[in-house]
């Protein structure tokens, strides 16, 4: 599994020939983030320009299967569960979907634009044995550093990948969670066995 980060919550996960994309930044976003590639599966947590740029994920014959809300899905032998939660961006309320999926025997939880530390009963029941947790840290309206650290600790993931951060919020989050010397990488290549024995290790991906 290879994980690449483009900024905000825009991630690409490659596993063999398979490409998954999370929360691509759209052309209408004011972030200035731009990346274009072909994906097999696109997961959109929140219908907002910073997270819903599906048009950035088609290339040649490769057009993604788009998942953009709660439900149970099976795409190319990957089982994906979407559970509803809440987001608040610039004072406006949105529906946010938490995605739970397994890729190459690695259990992934992607929290999206979460702005509430209270999980629904359904979310609590669905989230178990978390290998990698993608969590927003301190963007305005989303979880702040303290809330993010609290959630990350409660879910007991083997690895934590912060997203939607700036330098200030990232620093605050790392301090809260006691991982101030967290590894910073350009790209993360990971096998299931490398996660064994890890407990809450934070890996910071730099946007490319």
Biotite code that builds the C-alpha atoms (Angstrom):
import biotite.structure as struc

atoms = struc.array([
    struc.Atom([0.000, 0.000, 0.000], chain_id="A", res_id=1, res_name="UNK", atom_name="CA", element="C"),
    struc.Atom([1.309, 3.430, -0.972], chain_id="A", res_id=2, res_name="UNK", atom_name="CA", element="C"),
    struc.Atom([-0.291, 6.557, 0.551], chain_id="A", res_id=3, res_name="UNK", atom_name="CA", element="C"),
    struc.Atom([0.220, 9.981, -1.046], chain_id="A", res_id=4, res_name="UNK", atom_name="CA", element="C"),
    struc.Atom([-1.080, 13.286, 0.356], chain_id="A", res_id=5, res_name="UNK", atom_name="CA", element="C"),
    struc.Atom([-1.938, 16.381, -1.682], chain_id="A", res_id=6, res_name="UNK", atom_name="CA", element="C"),
    struc.Atom([-3.248, 18.666, 1.093], chain_id="A", res_id=7, res_name="UNK", atom_name="CA", element="C"),
    struc.Atom([-6.557, 19.273, 2.940], chain_id="A", res_id=8, res_name="UNK", atom_name="CA", element="C"),
    struc.Atom([-7.996, 15.720, 3.064], chain_id="A", res_id=9, res_name="UNK", atom_name="CA", element="C"),
    struc.Atom([-6.974, 14.681, -0.445], chain_id="A", res_id=10, res_name="UNK", atom_name="CA", element="C"),
    struc.Atom([-5.244, 11.293, -0.318], chain_id="A", res_id=11, res_name="UNK", atom_name="CA", element="C"),
    struc.Atom([-4.371, 8.670, -2.888], chain_id="A", res_id=12, res_name="UNK", atom_name="CA", element="C"),
    struc.Atom([-3.966, 5.069, -1.789], chain_id="A", res_id=13, res_name="UNK", atom_name="CA", element="C"),
    struc.Atom([-2.462, 2.647, -4.264], chain_id="A", res_id=14, res_name="UNK", atom_name="CA", element="C"),
    struc.Atom([-2.588, -1.120, -3.805], chain_id="A", res_id=15, res_name="UNK", atom_name="CA", element="C"),
    struc.Atom([-1.265, -3.057, -6.768], chain_id="A", res_id=16, res_name="UNK", atom_name="CA", element="C"),
    struc.Atom([-3.268, -1.883, -9.797], chain_id="A", res_id=17, res_name="UNK", atom_name="CA", element="C"),
    struc.Atom([-6.024, -0.438, -7.592], chain_id="A", res_id=18, res_name="UNK", atom_name="CA", element="C"),
    struc.Atom([-6.194, 3.308, -6.857], chain_id="A", res_id=19, res_name="UNK", atom_name="CA", element="C"),
    struc.Atom([-8.465, 4.811, -4.197], chain_id="A", res_id=20, res_name="UNK", atom_name="CA", element="C"),
    struc.Atom([-8.872, 8.549, -3.681], chain_id="A", res_id=21, res_name="UNK", atom_name="CA", element="C"),
    struc.Atom([-10.281, 10.327, -0.648], chain_id="A", res_id=22, res_name="UNK", atom_name="CA", element="C"),
    struc.Atom([-11.798, 13.830, -0.659], chain_id="A", res_id=23, res_name="UNK", atom_name="CA", element="C"),
    struc.Atom([-10.261, 15.240, -3.847], chain_id="A", res_id=24, res_name="UNK", atom_name="CA", element="C"),
    struc.Atom([-10.054, 19.033, -3.868], chain_id="A", res_id=25, res_name="UNK", atom_name="CA", element="C"),
    struc.Atom([-12.291, 20.467, -6.601], chain_id="A", res_id=26, res_name="UNK", atom_name="CA", element="C"),
    struc.Atom([-11.431, 23.193, -9.099], chain_id="A", res_id=27, res_name="UNK", atom_name="CA", element="C"),
    struc.Atom([-13.894, 25.459, -7.237], chain_id="A", res_id=28, res_name="UNK", atom_name="CA", element="C"),
    struc.Atom([-11.920, 25.257, -4.001], chain_id="A", res_id=29, res_name="UNK", atom_name="CA", element="C"),
    struc.Atom([-10.035, 28.342, -2.858], chain_id="A", res_id=30, res_name="UNK", atom_name="CA", element="C"),
    struc.Atom([-7.155, 26.248, -1.490], chain_id="A", res_id=31, res_name="UNK", atom_name="CA", element="C"),
    struc.Atom([-5.129, 26.272, -4.717], chain_id="A", res_id=32, res_name="UNK", atom_name="CA", element="C"),
    struc.Atom([-4.479, 22.531, -4.315], chain_id="A", res_id=33, res_name="UNK", atom_name="CA", element="C"),
    struc.Atom([-4.408, 20.754, -7.648], chain_id="A", res_id=34, res_name="UNK", atom_name="CA", element="C"),
    struc.Atom([-3.805, 17.109, -8.514], chain_id="A", res_id=35, res_name="UNK", atom_name="CA", element="C"),
    struc.Atom([-5.265, 15.034, -11.331], chain_id="A", res_id=36, res_name="UNK", atom_name="CA", element="C"),
    struc.Atom([-5.010, 11.245, -11.763], chain_id="A", res_id=37, res_name="UNK", atom_name="CA", element="C"),
    struc.Atom([-7.142, 8.216, -12.575], chain_id="A", res_id=38, res_name="UNK", atom_name="CA", element="C"),
    struc.Atom([-8.792, 6.442, -9.634], chain_id="A", res_id=39, res_name="UNK", atom_name="CA", element="C"),
    struc.Atom([-10.877, 3.258, -9.392], chain_id="A", res_id=40, res_name="UNK", atom_name="CA", element="C"),
    struc.Atom([-12.771, 4.312, -6.281], chain_id="A", res_id=41, res_name="UNK", atom_name="CA", element="C"),
    struc.Atom([-13.479, 7.855, -5.037], chain_id="A", res_id=42, res_name="UNK", atom_name="CA", element="C"),
    struc.Atom([-14.695, 8.410, -1.488], chain_id="A", res_id=43, res_name="UNK", atom_name="CA", element="C"),
    struc.Atom([-16.277, 11.775, -0.733], chain_id="A", res_id=44, res_name="UNK", atom_name="CA", element="C"),
    struc.Atom([-17.135, 12.527, 2.889], chain_id="A", res_id=45, res_name="UNK", atom_name="CA", element="C"),
    struc.Atom([-18.595, 16.014, 2.521], chain_id="A", res_id=46, res_name="UNK", atom_name="CA", element="C"),
    struc.Atom([-20.284, 17.890, -0.328], chain_id="A", res_id=47, res_name="UNK", atom_name="CA", element="C"),
    struc.Atom([-17.984, 20.928, -0.196], chain_id="A", res_id=48, res_name="UNK", atom_name="CA", element="C"),
    struc.Atom([-15.508, 22.193, -2.850], chain_id="A", res_id=49, res_name="UNK", atom_name="CA", element="C"),
    struc.Atom([-12.534, 21.354, -0.608], chain_id="A", res_id=50, res_name="UNK", atom_name="CA", element="C"),
    struc.Atom([-13.575, 17.689, -0.597], chain_id="A", res_id=51, res_name="UNK", atom_name="CA", element="C"),
    struc.Atom([-15.794, 16.839, -3.591], chain_id="A", res_id=52, res_name="UNK", atom_name="CA", element="C"),
    struc.Atom([-13.627, 17.232, -6.716], chain_id="A", res_id=53, res_name="UNK", atom_name="CA", element="C"),
    struc.Atom([-14.515, 13.931, -8.377], chain_id="A", res_id=54, res_name="UNK", atom_name="CA", element="C"),
    struc.Atom([-13.809, 15.488, -11.798], chain_id="A", res_id=55, res_name="UNK", atom_name="CA", element="C"),
    struc.Atom([-10.079, 15.422, -10.862], chain_id="A", res_id=56, res_name="UNK", atom_name="CA", element="C"),
    struc.Atom([-10.051, 11.614, -10.728], chain_id="A", res_id=57, res_name="UNK", atom_name="CA", element="C"),
    struc.Atom([-10.703, 10.527, -14.319], chain_id="A", res_id=58, res_name="UNK", atom_name="CA", element="C"),
    struc.Atom([-7.842, 9.748, -16.645], chain_id="A", res_id=59, res_name="UNK", atom_name="CA", element="C"),
    struc.Atom([-8.122, 7.945, -19.979], chain_id="A", res_id=60, res_name="UNK", atom_name="CA", element="C"),
    struc.Atom([-10.395, 4.921, -19.531], chain_id="A", res_id=61, res_name="UNK", atom_name="CA", element="C"),
    struc.Atom([-10.179, 5.117, -15.758], chain_id="A", res_id=62, res_name="UNK", atom_name="CA", element="C"),
    struc.Atom([-13.327, 6.653, -14.284], chain_id="A", res_id=63, res_name="UNK", atom_name="CA", element="C"),
    struc.Atom([-13.899, 6.150, -10.555], chain_id="A", res_id=64, res_name="UNK", atom_name="CA", element="C"),
    struc.Atom([-16.802, 4.464, -8.820], chain_id="A", res_id=65, res_name="UNK", atom_name="CA", element="C"),
    struc.Atom([-17.965, 7.320, -6.592], chain_id="A", res_id=66, res_name="UNK", atom_name="CA", element="C"),
    struc.Atom([-19.110, 6.794, -3.007], chain_id="A", res_id=67, res_name="UNK", atom_name="CA", element="C"),
    struc.Atom([-20.456, 9.969, -1.464], chain_id="A", res_id=68, res_name="UNK", atom_name="CA", element="C"),
    struc.Atom([-22.590, 9.080, 1.525], chain_id="A", res_id=69, res_name="UNK", atom_name="CA", element="C"),
    struc.Atom([-23.602, 6.554, 4.174], chain_id="A", res_id=70, res_name="UNK", atom_name="CA", element="C"),
    struc.Atom([-24.260, 2.927, 3.246], chain_id="A", res_id=71, res_name="UNK", atom_name="CA", element="C"),
    struc.Atom([-22.584, -0.418, 2.624], chain_id="A", res_id=72, res_name="UNK", atom_name="CA", element="C"),
    struc.Atom([-20.638, -0.864, -0.597], chain_id="A", res_id=73, res_name="UNK", atom_name="CA", element="C"),
    struc.Atom([-18.557, -3.534, -2.287], chain_id="A", res_id=74, res_name="UNK", atom_name="CA", element="C"),
    struc.Atom([-16.317, -2.362, -5.114], chain_id="A", res_id=75, res_name="UNK", atom_name="CA", element="C"),
    struc.Atom([-13.597, -4.539, -6.669], chain_id="A", res_id=76, res_name="UNK", atom_name="CA", element="C"),
    struc.Atom([-13.699, -6.855, -3.640], chain_id="A", res_id=77, res_name="UNK", atom_name="CA", element="C"),
    struc.Atom([-13.232, -3.981, -1.200], chain_id="A", res_id=78, res_name="UNK", atom_name="CA", element="C"),
    struc.Atom([-15.971, -3.652, 1.414], chain_id="A", res_id=79, res_name="UNK", atom_name="CA", element="C"),
    struc.Atom([-16.669, -0.074, 2.444], chain_id="A", res_id=80, res_name="UNK", atom_name="CA", element="C"),
    struc.Atom([-19.026, 1.147, 5.147], chain_id="A", res_id=81, res_name="UNK", atom_name="CA", element="C"),
    struc.Atom([-20.107, 4.778, 5.303], chain_id="A", res_id=82, res_name="UNK", atom_name="CA", element="C"),
    struc.Atom([-21.574, 6.097, 8.574], chain_id="A", res_id=83, res_name="UNK", atom_name="CA", element="C"),
    struc.Atom([-23.205, 9.497, 8.908], chain_id="A", res_id=84, res_name="UNK", atom_name="CA", element="C"),
    struc.Atom([-21.791, 12.210, 11.171], chain_id="A", res_id=85, res_name="UNK", atom_name="CA", element="C"),
    struc.Atom([-21.669, 16.012, 11.222], chain_id="A", res_id=86, res_name="UNK", atom_name="CA", element="C"),
    struc.Atom([-19.404, 18.645, 9.724], chain_id="A", res_id=87, res_name="UNK", atom_name="CA", element="C"),
    struc.Atom([-19.360, 22.382, 10.182], chain_id="A", res_id=88, res_name="UNK", atom_name="CA", element="C"),
    struc.Atom([-17.326, 24.395, 7.699], chain_id="A", res_id=89, res_name="UNK", atom_name="CA", element="C"),
    struc.Atom([-17.163, 28.203, 7.891], chain_id="A", res_id=90, res_name="UNK", atom_name="CA", element="C"),
    struc.Atom([-20.224, 28.215, 10.124], chain_id="A", res_id=91, res_name="UNK", atom_name="CA", element="C"),
    struc.Atom([-22.335, 26.135, 7.744], chain_id="A", res_id=92, res_name="UNK", atom_name="CA", element="C"),
    struc.Atom([-23.550, 22.635, 8.619], chain_id="A", res_id=93, res_name="UNK", atom_name="CA", element="C"),
    struc.Atom([-22.917, 19.666, 6.319], chain_id="A", res_id=94, res_name="UNK", atom_name="CA", element="C"),
    struc.Atom([-23.431, 15.924, 6.418], chain_id="A", res_id=95, res_name="UNK", atom_name="CA", element="C"),
    struc.Atom([-20.118, 14.130, 6.847], chain_id="A", res_id=96, res_name="UNK", atom_name="CA", element="C"),
    struc.Atom([-19.568, 10.448, 6.160], chain_id="A", res_id=97, res_name="UNK", atom_name="CA", element="C"),
    struc.Atom([-17.035, 8.403, 8.119], chain_id="A", res_id=98, res_name="UNK", atom_name="CA", element="C"),
    struc.Atom([-15.635, 5.604, 5.946], chain_id="A", res_id=99, res_name="UNK", atom_name="CA", element="C"),
    struc.Atom([-14.509, 2.258, 7.298], chain_id="A", res_id=100, res_name="UNK", atom_name="CA", element="C"),
    struc.Atom([-12.788, -0.125, 4.874], chain_id="A", res_id=101, res_name="UNK", atom_name="CA", element="C"),
    struc.Atom([-10.115, -2.785, 4.560], chain_id="A", res_id=102, res_name="UNK", atom_name="CA", element="C"),
    struc.Atom([-7.393, -2.649, 1.915], chain_id="A", res_id=103, res_name="UNK", atom_name="CA", element="C"),
    struc.Atom([-4.749, -5.387, 1.745], chain_id="A", res_id=104, res_name="UNK", atom_name="CA", element="C"),
    struc.Atom([-5.824, -6.645, 5.216], chain_id="A", res_id=105, res_name="UNK", atom_name="CA", element="C"),
    struc.Atom([-5.277, -3.147, 6.675], chain_id="A", res_id=106, res_name="UNK", atom_name="CA", element="C"),
    struc.Atom([-8.318, -1.647, 8.444], chain_id="A", res_id=107, res_name="UNK", atom_name="CA", element="C"),
    struc.Atom([-8.725, 2.022, 7.588], chain_id="A", res_id=108, res_name="UNK", atom_name="CA", element="C"),
    struc.Atom([-10.984, 4.603, 9.251], chain_id="A", res_id=109, res_name="UNK", atom_name="CA", element="C"),
    struc.Atom([-11.258, 7.931, 7.437], chain_id="A", res_id=110, res_name="UNK", atom_name="CA", element="C"),
    struc.Atom([-13.078, 10.503, 9.592], chain_id="A", res_id=111, res_name="UNK", atom_name="CA", element="C"),
    struc.Atom([-13.473, 13.190, 6.906], chain_id="A", res_id=112, res_name="UNK", atom_name="CA", element="C"),
    struc.Atom([-14.560, 16.714, 7.879], chain_id="A", res_id=113, res_name="UNK", atom_name="CA", element="C"),
    struc.Atom([-15.655, 15.673, 11.341], chain_id="A", res_id=114, res_name="UNK", atom_name="CA", element="C"),
    struc.Atom([-16.509, 18.493, 13.722], chain_id="A", res_id=115, res_name="UNK", atom_name="CA", element="C"),
    struc.Atom([-18.108, 16.598, 16.593], chain_id="A", res_id=116, res_name="UNK", atom_name="CA", element="C"),
    struc.Atom([-16.416, 14.287, 19.092], chain_id="A", res_id=117, res_name="UNK", atom_name="CA", element="C"),
    struc.Atom([-19.659, 12.391, 19.743], chain_id="A", res_id=118, res_name="UNK", atom_name="CA", element="C"),
    struc.Atom([-19.977, 9.340, 17.508], chain_id="A", res_id=119, res_name="UNK", atom_name="CA", element="C"),
    struc.Atom([-23.336, 7.755, 16.743], chain_id="A", res_id=120, res_name="UNK", atom_name="CA", element="C"),
    struc.Atom([-24.023, 4.256, 18.098], chain_id="A", res_id=121, res_name="UNK", atom_name="CA", element="C"),
    struc.Atom([-23.724, 2.932, 14.544], chain_id="A", res_id=122, res_name="UNK", atom_name="CA", element="C"),
    struc.Atom([-20.288, 4.522, 14.116], chain_id="A", res_id=123, res_name="UNK", atom_name="CA", element="C"),
    struc.Atom([-19.052, 3.184, 17.447], chain_id="A", res_id=124, res_name="UNK", atom_name="CA", element="C"),
    struc.Atom([-20.194, -0.336, 16.535], chain_id="A", res_id=125, res_name="UNK", atom_name="CA", element="C"),
    struc.Atom([-18.658, -0.166, 13.055], chain_id="A", res_id=126, res_name="UNK", atom_name="CA", element="C"),
    struc.Atom([-15.259, 1.136, 14.143], chain_id="A", res_id=127, res_name="UNK", atom_name="CA", element="C"),
    struc.Atom([-13.136, -1.622, 15.625], chain_id="A", res_id=128, res_name="UNK", atom_name="CA", element="C"),
    struc.Atom([-9.562, -2.837, 15.300], chain_id="A", res_id=129, res_name="UNK", atom_name="CA", element="C"),
    struc.Atom([-8.366, 0.354, 13.610], chain_id="A", res_id=130, res_name="UNK", atom_name="CA", element="C"),
    struc.Atom([-5.034, -0.031, 11.858], chain_id="A", res_id=131, res_name="UNK", atom_name="CA", element="C"),
    struc.Atom([-4.838, 3.431, 10.267], chain_id="A", res_id=132, res_name="UNK", atom_name="CA", element="C"),
    struc.Atom([-6.870, 6.434, 11.402], chain_id="A", res_id=133, res_name="UNK", atom_name="CA", element="C"),
    struc.Atom([-7.075, 9.497, 9.146], chain_id="A", res_id=134, res_name="UNK", atom_name="CA", element="C"),
    struc.Atom([-8.092, 12.388, 11.393], chain_id="A", res_id=135, res_name="UNK", atom_name="CA", element="C"),
    struc.Atom([-8.572, 16.156, 10.842], chain_id="A", res_id=136, res_name="UNK", atom_name="CA", element="C"),
    struc.Atom([-6.543, 18.245, 13.257], chain_id="A", res_id=137, res_name="UNK", atom_name="CA", element="C"),
    struc.Atom([-7.473, 21.819, 13.960], chain_id="A", res_id=138, res_name="UNK", atom_name="CA", element="C"),
    struc.Atom([-8.908, 23.262, 10.783], chain_id="A", res_id=139, res_name="UNK", atom_name="CA", element="C"),
    struc.Atom([-11.502, 25.930, 11.479], chain_id="A", res_id=140, res_name="UNK", atom_name="CA", element="C"),
    struc.Atom([-14.856, 24.403, 12.397], chain_id="A", res_id=141, res_name="UNK", atom_name="CA", element="C"),
    struc.Atom([-13.486, 20.871, 12.395], chain_id="A", res_id=142, res_name="UNK", atom_name="CA", element="C"),
    struc.Atom([-11.987, 19.095, 15.386], chain_id="A", res_id=143, res_name="UNK", atom_name="CA", element="C"),
    struc.Atom([-9.404, 21.087, 17.294], chain_id="A", res_id=144, res_name="UNK", atom_name="CA", element="C"),
    struc.Atom([-6.114, 19.575, 18.483], chain_id="A", res_id=145, res_name="UNK", atom_name="CA", element="C"),
    struc.Atom([-7.473, 18.529, 21.876], chain_id="A", res_id=146, res_name="UNK", atom_name="CA", element="C"),
    struc.Atom([-10.619, 16.910, 20.430], chain_id="A", res_id=147, res_name="UNK", atom_name="CA", element="C"),
    struc.Atom([-8.599, 15.128, 17.744], chain_id="A", res_id=148, res_name="UNK", atom_name="CA", element="C"),
    struc.Atom([-6.165, 13.741, 20.308], chain_id="A", res_id=149, res_name="UNK", atom_name="CA", element="C"),
    struc.Atom([-9.077, 12.557, 22.473], chain_id="A", res_id=150, res_name="UNK", atom_name="CA", element="C"),
    struc.Atom([-10.749, 10.728, 19.582], chain_id="A", res_id=151, res_name="UNK", atom_name="CA", element="C"),
    struc.Atom([-7.482, 9.256, 18.352], chain_id="A", res_id=152, res_name="UNK", atom_name="CA", element="C"),
    struc.Atom([-6.718, 7.886, 21.822], chain_id="A", res_id=153, res_name="UNK", atom_name="CA", element="C"),
    struc.Atom([-10.212, 6.463, 22.270], chain_id="A", res_id=154, res_name="UNK", atom_name="CA", element="C"),
    struc.Atom([-10.169, 4.565, 18.961], chain_id="A", res_id=155, res_name="UNK", atom_name="CA", element="C"),
    struc.Atom([-6.763, 2.991, 19.757], chain_id="A", res_id=156, res_name="UNK", atom_name="CA", element="C"),
    struc.Atom([-5.426, 2.857, 16.182], chain_id="A", res_id=157, res_name="UNK", atom_name="CA", element="C"),
    struc.Atom([-2.044, 1.376, 15.384], chain_id="A", res_id=158, res_name="UNK", atom_name="CA", element="C"),
    struc.Atom([-1.195, 4.403, 13.231], chain_id="A", res_id=159, res_name="UNK", atom_name="CA", element="C"),
    struc.Atom([-2.580, 7.956, 13.055], chain_id="A", res_id=160, res_name="UNK", atom_name="CA", element="C"),
    struc.Atom([-2.333, 10.144, 9.954], chain_id="A", res_id=161, res_name="UNK", atom_name="CA", element="C"),
    struc.Atom([-3.242, 13.823, 10.572], chain_id="A", res_id=162, res_name="UNK", atom_name="CA", element="C"),
    struc.Atom([-4.945, 15.785, 7.787], chain_id="A", res_id=163, res_name="UNK", atom_name="CA", element="C"),
    struc.Atom([-6.437, 19.217, 7.157], chain_id="A", res_id=164, res_name="UNK", atom_name="CA", element="C"),
    struc.Atom([-3.682, 20.763, 9.240], chain_id="A", res_id=165, res_name="UNK", atom_name="CA", element="C"),
    struc.Atom([-1.512, 23.847, 9.224], chain_id="A", res_id=166, res_name="UNK", atom_name="CA", element="C"),
    struc.Atom([1.795, 24.081, 11.099], chain_id="A", res_id=167, res_name="UNK", atom_name="CA", element="C"),
    struc.Atom([0.200, 25.537, 14.232], chain_id="A", res_id=168, res_name="UNK", atom_name="CA", element="C"),
    struc.Atom([-2.598, 22.981, 14.550], chain_id="A", res_id=169, res_name="UNK", atom_name="CA", element="C"),
    struc.Atom([-0.280, 20.079, 13.706], chain_id="A", res_id=170, res_name="UNK", atom_name="CA", element="C"),
    struc.Atom([2.170, 21.155, 16.418], chain_id="A", res_id=171, res_name="UNK", atom_name="CA", element="C"),
    struc.Atom([-0.677, 21.461, 18.936], chain_id="A", res_id=172, res_name="UNK", atom_name="CA", element="C"),
    struc.Atom([-2.043, 18.028, 18.010], chain_id="A", res_id=173, res_name="UNK", atom_name="CA", element="C"),
    struc.Atom([1.337, 16.314, 18.259], chain_id="A", res_id=174, res_name="UNK", atom_name="CA", element="C"),
    struc.Atom([1.873, 17.890, 21.684], chain_id="A", res_id=175, res_name="UNK", atom_name="CA", element="C"),
    struc.Atom([-1.602, 16.808, 22.881], chain_id="A", res_id=176, res_name="UNK", atom_name="CA", element="C"),
    struc.Atom([-1.040, 13.236, 21.803], chain_id="A", res_id=177, res_name="UNK", atom_name="CA", element="C"),
    struc.Atom([2.566, 13.114, 23.052], chain_id="A", res_id=178, res_name="UNK", atom_name="CA", element="C"),
    struc.Atom([4.129, 12.457, 19.645], chain_id="A", res_id=179, res_name="UNK", atom_name="CA", element="C"),
    struc.Atom([6.157, 15.623, 19.136], chain_id="A", res_id=180, res_name="UNK", atom_name="CA", element="C"),
    struc.Atom([8.913, 13.670, 17.389], chain_id="A", res_id=181, res_name="UNK", atom_name="CA", element="C"),
    struc.Atom([6.504, 12.084, 14.890], chain_id="A", res_id=182, res_name="UNK", atom_name="CA", element="C"),
    struc.Atom([7.994, 10.889, 11.634], chain_id="A", res_id=183, res_name="UNK", atom_name="CA", element="C"),
    struc.Atom([7.449, 13.240, 8.665], chain_id="A", res_id=184, res_name="UNK", atom_name="CA", element="C"),
    struc.Atom([7.441, 11.592, 5.231], chain_id="A", res_id=185, res_name="UNK", atom_name="CA", element="C"),
    struc.Atom([6.727, 12.534, 1.608], chain_id="A", res_id=186, res_name="UNK", atom_name="CA", element="C"),
    struc.Atom([4.999, 9.248, 0.875], chain_id="A", res_id=187, res_name="UNK", atom_name="CA", element="C"),
    struc.Atom([4.105, 6.239, 3.016], chain_id="A", res_id=188, res_name="UNK", atom_name="CA", element="C"),
    struc.Atom([4.681, 2.671, 1.822], chain_id="A", res_id=189, res_name="UNK", atom_name="CA", element="C"),
    struc.Atom([3.182, 0.160, 4.200], chain_id="A", res_id=190, res_name="UNK", atom_name="CA", element="C"),
    struc.Atom([2.655, -3.584, 4.599], chain_id="A", res_id=191, res_name="UNK", atom_name="CA", element="C"),
    struc.Atom([0.286, -5.185, 7.097], chain_id="A", res_id=192, res_name="UNK", atom_name="CA", element="C"),
    struc.Atom([3.090, -6.816, 9.104], chain_id="A", res_id=193, res_name="UNK", atom_name="CA", element="C"),
    struc.Atom([4.780, -3.434, 9.641], chain_id="A", res_id=194, res_name="UNK", atom_name="CA", element="C"),
    struc.Atom([1.802, -2.333, 11.746], chain_id="A", res_id=195, res_name="UNK", atom_name="CA", element="C"),
    struc.Atom([2.119, -5.202, 14.211], chain_id="A", res_id=196, res_name="UNK", atom_name="CA", element="C"),
    struc.Atom([3.041, -4.025, 17.678], chain_id="A", res_id=197, res_name="UNK", atom_name="CA", element="C"),
    struc.Atom([2.376, -0.358, 16.932], chain_id="A", res_id=198, res_name="UNK", atom_name="CA", element="C"),
    struc.Atom([0.113, 1.665, 19.238], chain_id="A", res_id=199, res_name="UNK", atom_name="CA", element="C"),
    struc.Atom([-0.972, 5.149, 18.207], chain_id="A", res_id=200, res_name="UNK", atom_name="CA", element="C"),
    struc.Atom([2.128, 5.949, 16.165], chain_id="A", res_id=201, res_name="UNK", atom_name="CA", element="C"),
    struc.Atom([1.695, 9.269, 14.334], chain_id="A", res_id=202, res_name="UNK", atom_name="CA", element="C"),
    struc.Atom([3.022, 9.617, 10.804], chain_id="A", res_id=203, res_name="UNK", atom_name="CA", element="C"),
    struc.Atom([2.827, 13.075, 9.200], chain_id="A", res_id=204, res_name="UNK", atom_name="CA", element="C"),
    struc.Atom([2.549, 13.109, 5.418], chain_id="A", res_id=205, res_name="UNK", atom_name="CA", element="C"),
    struc.Atom([3.767, 16.248, 3.704], chain_id="A", res_id=206, res_name="UNK", atom_name="CA", element="C"),
    struc.Atom([1.542, 17.546, 0.893], chain_id="A", res_id=207, res_name="UNK", atom_name="CA", element="C"),
    struc.Atom([3.180, 17.066, -2.506], chain_id="A", res_id=208, res_name="UNK", atom_name="CA", element="C"),
])
